[in-house]
Each structure stands twice: as C-alpha cells, then as structure tokens.
Amino acid sequence: MRLLFVFTGGTIGSTLNDTYIGLDRAKPFKLIETYREKYGIDFDYDTIEPVSLLSENSTGKSISTIVSAVSEHMSSGYDGIIVTHGTDTIQYTAAALGYCLGTGSVPVCLVSGDYPIEDARSNGLINLHAAVSFIRSHAVGGVWVTYRNVHEGVTRIHRATRLLAHQVCSADLYSLSDSHYGTLDSYGELTLNDSFSELSDGIDPFGRIELAPICTSVLRISSFPGMEYPSVSGEVKYVILESFHSGTVNTALRTYRSFYDQMYARRIRVYLTGAMPEAGYESTSEYAGMHIISIPGISPIALYMKLWISDTLGLNADTVVSRSLSGDLIP
C-alpha cells in the first residue's frame, strides 16, 4: 500500500510550549515516527506540506491550497491520501475536498487530534490508525473523516460533507442525523451504520478552486428567540438560515417576514438548513410565501461551502444546492 500524507498544521502538528499550544515544524515527521513506534509501518509513503497553520486561522485561500495539493496527486498512483488538519475547522476543509473530488476519487481521509500527540489524552494516533486501516481494508471512494470521540471505544467514519459544528467546549465530531458511515474498533474491524445511505453524485465534482480569503457572498444566520436580523451588505447573494432542530424558524413576527420580503426584492436567495425530508410543522408551510427555500438533509457547514464554491465558479446556486454531491444530501 502506498499513501500520501498531506500535512497542514493544527493541534495534531503542534507542541505544548509553556502555557500555549503552537505549531512545530518538525511535528509532522514526529507524528509518523510516533505512529511507527505504536503501530508499525508496513506501507510506503510520501509527504507534502502545502500549508502550516492553526486551523482557526483557516481562510478560503488556505482551503484552496489544500484542495489543489490533494487534487494534484489524485493520479499519482497512491492507494489513499491522508490529510492531517486542525480540529477547529476540519469540517470546512473536509466539505470543500468532498465537493471538489466527489465520491469517485481515491480515498481521502482527514485526520486531526484533540490534543498534541505527546499528551496521553490525545486521539490523534487513534484517528490516524483508523484512517490507515480504513484505506487498507475498507475504503470506498471519496472524502472521509476518521475521529474517535471522548468516552467512545470506537472511531467513527464520517462522510466529509455531513459533519456538524462542534458543540461548545467539545472537540467531538458528529454527522448530521447520526448518519456516519460506520465505526472501526481497535482491531480495525468495521461495523457499518445501518442508517447510512447516500445518493450518487447528481452533478460533476467542482475540481480545483480559487476561493477568496473571505467569503462575502454568503451570510449565515442562526435562529434563537428574540433575535434581531442583521443588516445585509450589497455583496451578499445568499442567506443561509439555520433553523431550530425541527426545521422551524419564527414565522409569526411581522418584522421577520419583512426581512424575507426585503431579501426577495433584492434577489438574495434565502436557503434554510436544518429540516429533514419528512413532513414538517405547520409553521414550515409558510416558507413558500416568505420566499424561504428549504434544502432538506444537509449540514449547515456543507451548504455554506457548497454555495461559496459554486458562487466562485459562477454556477447556478438553485441547481447546485438541490443535487447531491459527495453524499451531502441525506435521502
């Protein structure tokens, strides 16, 4: 088996210095040597390091650089590619890679760690071992994230486009509606998730991208009681409305309805995420009259990246968001 390691920084590539965690340029290679000591290495590998940053400092430019680096080696004869990444924003880079490569690519696994690898609490080596095991014995095409949550004895295998934002003060990762692909135990045994299913790619993968450092065309709004809708700049083309867990938002207040009317008048598309394909509540029947377009079964992060990339490429947003790509839409 021949693998490519793509090092990008993050906690898994950092060291605790005094009271702060910071990047260590030698750490990527220490990661491999530490892995060798614990698990042994019976595969060939190469390494590249297109960027080195703490993932909270991720931008459209750094994401594009990682996508380009991985894309460049798709036809280089590797059995799989492993991207080490910081946990804070791994969902965004994973979604971008998923959308740019689709489900038919060489297996790509993103790996991160909740603590530096010399910390006994770190899951970094466990996540890396799961990625190697998955590629060796189980991997199907496309982009994945391998991650073991605290207090769980197995490592989850996530479709890259299904990840949710972290809960506050937690590094645990979850897929939308618990729709991860399966779990790997410490012996590399894969147990498939009975609830996992995905659609074939309904559009072509996006390929390489050149995102601007900052996304100015997509505005994300989270729902909460008593909220005041923000002012919307002239650069915004799309609003992502993140609903409550049941796919609902407040449709009763006239001031909220006025916001949607303004967006419609300005030809700004409002997409709602958080709903699932099954029947909704009475309030959701108001969406059509309020010019809200519900996209069922998609992670807010995935929808954000899908819109950002498609706008950069000049694609029709309505066509792109309603068609499955890289398993993002849960049937």
C-alpha positions as CSV (number, residue, x, y, z in Angstrom):
1,M,0.0,0.0,0.0
2,R,1.3,3.5,-0.9
3,L,0.0,6.6,0.9
4,L,0.5,10.3,0.6
5,F,0.5,12.3,3.8
6,V,-0.6,16.0,3.4
7,F,0.4,17.9,6.5
8,T,-1.4,21.2,7.1
9,G,-0.7,22.0,10.8
10,G,-3.3,22.0,13.5
11,T,-3.1,20.6,17.0
12,I,-2.0,17.2,15.6
13,G,1.0,19.1,14.3
14,S,1.6,21.2,17.4
15,T,3.5,21.1,20.7
16,L,2.7,22.5,24.1
17,N,5.2,25.2,24.9
18,D,5.0,26.6,28.4
19,T,1.3,27.5,28.6
20,Y,0.4,27.7,24.9
21,I,-0.1,25.1,22.0
22,G,1.8,26.2,19.0
23,L,3.0,24.8,15.6
24,D,6.1,22.7,15.5
25,R,7.6,22.4,12.0
26,A,9.2,19.1,13.0
27,K,6.0,17.7,14.4
28,P,4.6,16.1,11.2
29,F,7.5,13.8,11.0
30,K,7.4,13.1,14.7
31,L,3.7,12.1,14.1
32,I,4.8,9.4,11.6
33,E,7.7,8.2,13.9
34,T,5.3,8.0,16.9
35,Y,2.9,6.1,14.8
36,R,5.7,3.7,13.7
37,E,6.6,3.1,17.4
38,K,3.0,2.3,18.3
39,Y,1.6,0.5,15.3
40,G,4.5,-0.2,12.9
41,I,4.6,0.9,9.3
42,D,4.2,-1.7,6.6
43,F,3.3,0.7,3.8
44,D,5.2,3.1,1.5
45,Y,4.5,6.8,1.9
46,D,5.4,10.3,0.7
47,T,4.8,13.6,2.5
48,I,4.0,17.1,1.4
49,E,3.2,20.2,3.5
50,P,1.3,22.8,1.3
51,V,0.3,24.9,4.3
52,S,1.1,25.0,8.1
53,L,-1.3,26.8,10.3
54,L,-3.5,26.5,13.3
55,S,-6.9,25.7,11.8
56,E,-8.7,28.5,13.5
57,N,-6.7,30.7,11.1
58,S,-8.2,28.9,8.0
59,T,-9.3,31.1,5.1
60,G,-10.6,30.5,1.6
61,K,-7.1,30.7,0.4
62,S,-5.7,28.1,2.7
63,I,-8.6,25.7,1.9
64,S,-8.0,26.2,-1.8
65,T,-4.3,25.4,-1.4
66,I,-5.1,22.2,0.4
67,V,-7.6,21.2,-2.3
68,S,-5.1,21.9,-5.0
69,A,-2.4,19.9,-3.3
70,V,-4.7,16.9,-2.9
71,S,-6.1,17.2,-6.4
72,E,-2.6,17.4,-7.9
73,H,-1.8,13.9,-6.6
74,M,-5.1,12.1,-7.5
75,S,-3.4,10.3,-10.4
76,S,-0.1,9.7,-8.8
77,G,-0.7,6.0,-8.0
78,Y,-1.5,6.4,-4.3
79,D,-3.9,3.9,-2.7
80,G,-5.1,6.7,-0.4
81,I,-4.3,10.2,0.8
82,I,-4.3,11.3,4.5
83,V,-4.7,15.0,5.3
84,T,-3.7,16.0,8.8
85,H,-5.7,19.0,9.9
86,G,-6.7,21.0,13.0
87,T,-10.0,20.0,14.6
88,D,-11.5,23.5,14.9
89,T,-12.3,23.9,11.2
90,I,-11.8,20.4,9.8
91,Q,-15.5,20.3,8.7
92,Y,-14.9,23.2,6.3
93,T,-11.9,21.8,4.6
94,A,-13.4,18.3,4.5
95,A,-16.6,19.6,2.8
96,A,-14.5,21.6,0.3
97,L,-12.5,18.5,-0.6
98,G,-15.6,16.4,-0.8
99,Y,-17.2,18.8,-3.2
100,C,-14.1,19.2,-5.4
101,L,-13.4,15.4,-5.6
102,G,-16.8,13.8,-5.4
103,T,-17.4,10.1,-4.5
104,G,-15.3,8.6,-7.3
105,S,-11.9,9.7,-6.2
106,V,-9.0,7.8,-4.5
107,P,-10.0,7.5,-0.8
108,V,-9.0,10.7,1.1
109,C,-9.1,10.7,4.9
110,L,-8.8,13.8,7.1
111,V,-7.3,13.2,10.5
112,S,-7.0,15.5,13.5
113,G,-6.3,15.4,17.2
114,D,-7.9,17.0,20.2
115,Y,-4.6,17.3,22.0
116,P,-0.9,17.3,20.9
117,I,0.2,13.7,20.3
118,E,2.5,13.6,23.3
119,D,-0.5,14.2,25.6
120,A,-1.9,10.9,26.9
121,R,-5.4,12.2,26.3
122,S,-4.8,12.8,22.5
123,N,-6.9,10.8,20.0
124,G,-4.6,11.8,17.1
125,L,-2.8,8.5,16.7
126,I,-6.0,6.6,17.1
127,N,-7.6,8.7,14.3
128,L,-4.6,8.2,12.1
129,H,-4.6,4.5,12.6
130,A,-8.3,4.3,11.8
131,A,-7.6,6.2,8.5
132,V,-4.8,3.8,7.6
133,S,-6.9,0.8,8.4
134,F,-9.9,2.2,6.5
135,I,-7.9,2.8,3.4
136,R,-6.2,-0.5,3.6
137,S,-9.2,-2.7,4.0
138,H,-12.5,-0.9,3.8
139,A,-12.3,2.4,2.0
140,V,-14.7,3.3,-0.8
141,G,-14.0,6.4,-2.9
142,G,-14.4,10.0,-1.9
143,V,-13.5,12.0,1.2
144,W,-13.9,10.9,4.8
145,V,-13.0,12.0,8.3
146,T,-11.9,9.4,10.9
147,Y,-12.5,10.5,14.5
148,R,-12.9,9.0,18.0
149,N,-14.9,11.0,20.4
150,V,-14.1,11.2,24.1
151,H,-15.6,8.3,26.1
152,E,-16.3,6.3,22.9
153,G,-14.5,3.0,22.3
154,V,-14.8,3.1,18.5
155,T,-13.7,5.5,15.8
156,R,-16.4,6.9,13.6
157,I,-16.0,7.2,9.8
158,H,-17.8,10.3,8.6
159,R,-18.7,11.4,5.1
160,A,-16.8,14.7,4.7
161,T,-19.9,16.7,3.7
162,R,-22.1,15.6,6.7
163,L,-20.2,17.0,9.6
164,L,-21.8,19.3,12.1
165,A,-20.3,22.2,14.0
166,H,-18.7,21.3,17.3
167,Q,-20.7,21.6,20.5
168,V,-19.4,24.4,22.8
169,C,-16.2,23.3,24.6
170,S,-16.1,19.9,22.9
171,A,-13.9,18.5,20.2
172,D,-16.3,15.6,19.5
173,L,-17.4,15.2,15.9
174,Y,-20.9,14.1,14.7
175,S,-22.6,13.6,11.4
176,L,-25.9,15.2,10.6
177,S,-28.7,12.9,12.0
178,D,-26.0,10.5,13.2
179,S,-25.5,9.4,9.6
180,H,-21.8,8.4,9.8
181,Y,-20.7,5.6,7.5
182,G,-19.6,3.2,10.3
183,T,-17.2,2.6,13.1
184,L,-13.8,0.9,13.5
185,D,-12.8,-0.8,16.7
186,S,-9.2,-1.1,18.0
187,Y,-8.6,-4.2,15.8
188,G,-9.7,-2.4,12.6
189,E,-13.0,-4.3,12.4
190,L,-15.6,-2.2,10.5
191,T,-19.2,-2.1,11.7
192,L,-21.4,-0.4,9.1
193,N,-24.1,2.1,10.3
194,D,-27.5,0.6,9.2
195,S,-28.9,4.1,8.9
196,F,-26.2,5.3,6.4
197,S,-27.3,5.8,2.8
198,E,-26.3,8.2,0.1
199,L,-27.2,9.3,-3.3
200,S,-25.0,9.2,-6.3
201,D,-23.3,12.4,-7.4
202,G,-26.0,14.4,-9.2
203,I,-23.5,17.0,-10.5
204,D,-19.9,16.8,-11.5
205,P,-17.3,17.5,-8.8
206,F,-16.1,21.1,-8.8
207,G,-12.4,20.3,-9.3
208,R,-9.7,22.8,-8.3
209,I,-10.9,26.1,-6.7
210,E,-9.5,29.5,-6.0
211,L,-11.6,30.9,-3.1
212,A,-11.0,34.4,-1.9
213,P,-9.7,34.6,1.7
214,I,-13.0,35.9,2.9
215,C,-16.5,34.8,1.8
216,T,-18.6,38.0,1.2
217,S,-21.4,36.4,-0.9
218,V,-22.9,34.1,1.8
219,L,-24.4,35.2,5.1
220,R,-25.2,32.7,7.8
221,I,-27.9,33.4,10.3
222,S,-28.6,31.2,13.4
223,S,-32.1,31.0,14.9
224,F,-32.8,31.9,18.5
225,P,-35.7,33.5,20.5
226,G,-35.7,37.3,20.4
227,M,-33.1,37.5,17.6
228,E,-32.7,40.6,15.5
229,Y,-32.0,40.0,11.9
230,P,-28.7,41.7,10.7
231,S,-28.2,44.3,8.1
232,V,-27.2,42.7,4.8
233,S,-24.4,44.2,2.7
234,G,-24.7,44.7,-1.0
235,E,-22.2,41.9,-1.6
236,V,-24.4,39.2,-0.2
237,K,-26.1,36.9,-2.8
238,Y,-27.2,34.1,-0.5
239,V,-28.5,33.8,3.1
240,I,-28.3,30.5,5.0
241,L,-30.9,30.4,7.7
242,E,-30.0,27.8,10.3
243,S,-33.3,26.5,11.8
244,F,-34.2,25.1,15.1
245,H,-33.7,21.3,15.3
246,S,-37.2,20.6,13.9
247,G,-36.5,22.6,10.8
248,T,-38.6,25.5,12.0
249,V,-38.0,29.3,12.4
250,N,-40.2,32.0,13.8
251,T,-42.7,32.8,11.0
252,A,-45.1,34.8,13.2
253,L,-43.4,38.1,13.8
254,R,-44.1,40.7,11.1
255,T,-40.6,42.2,11.3
256,Y,-39.1,38.8,10.4
257,R,-41.4,38.5,7.4
258,S,-40.3,41.9,6.4
259,F,-36.7,40.7,6.3
260,Y,-37.6,37.9,3.9
261,D,-39.6,40.3,1.7
262,Q,-36.5,42.6,1.5
263,M,-34.3,39.7,0.6
264,Y,-36.7,38.7,-2.2
265,A,-36.9,42.2,-3.5
266,R,-33.1,42.4,-3.6
267,R,-32.9,39.0,-5.4
268,I,-31.0,37.4,-2.5
269,R,-31.8,33.7,-2.2
270,V,-32.6,32.5,1.3
271,Y,-31.9,28.8,1.9
272,L,-33.0,27.1,5.1
273,T,-31.0,24.2,6.5
274,G,-31.9,22.0,9.5
275,A,-35.0,20.4,8.0
276,M,-35.2,16.7,7.1
277,P,-37.2,15.2,4.1
278,E,-40.1,14.0,6.3
279,A,-43.2,16.1,7.0
280,G,-42.7,19.4,8.8
281,Y,-44.6,21.5,11.2
282,E,-47.4,23.9,10.5
283,S,-45.0,26.9,10.5
284,T,-42.9,25.3,7.7
285,S,-45.9,25.6,5.4
286,E,-45.3,29.4,5.5
287,Y,-41.9,29.1,3.8
288,A,-43.0,29.4,0.2
289,G,-44.9,32.6,0.9
290,M,-41.9,34.0,2.7
291,H,-39.5,33.1,-0.2
292,I,-37.6,30.6,2.0
293,I,-36.1,27.7,0.1
294,S,-35.7,24.7,2.3
295,I,-32.8,22.3,1.5
296,P,-33.6,19.1,3.5
297,G,-31.0,16.8,4.9
298,I,-27.8,19.0,4.5
299,S,-25.3,20.2,7.1
300,P,-25.2,24.0,7.5
301,I,-21.4,23.9,7.1
302,A,-21.7,21.8,3.9
303,L,-24.3,24.2,2.5
304,Y,-22.1,27.2,3.3
305,M,-19.1,25.6,1.5
306,K,-21.3,24.5,-1.5
307,L,-22.6,28.0,-2.0
308,W,-19.3,29.7,-1.6
309,I,-17.6,27.4,-4.1
310,S,-20.4,27.4,-6.6
311,D,-20.6,31.2,-6.5
312,T,-16.9,31.4,-7.0
313,L,-17.2,29.2,-10.0
314,G,-20.2,31.1,-11.4
315,L,-22.6,28.2,-11.1
316,N,-26.4,28.4,-10.7
317,A,-27.0,28.1,-7.0
318,D,-30.5,26.6,-7.2
319,T,-29.3,23.8,-9.4
320,V,-26.2,23.1,-7.3
321,V,-27.8,23.0,-3.8
322,S,-30.7,20.7,-4.8
323,R,-28.5,18.0,-6.3
324,S,-26.4,15.6,-4.3
325,L,-22.6,15.8,-4.4
326,S,-20.2,13.8,-2.3
327,G,-23.1,12.3,-0.3
328,D,-24.1,15.6,1.2
329,L,-27.9,15.3,0.9
330,I,-29.3,12.6,3.2
331,P,-32.1,10.7,1.4
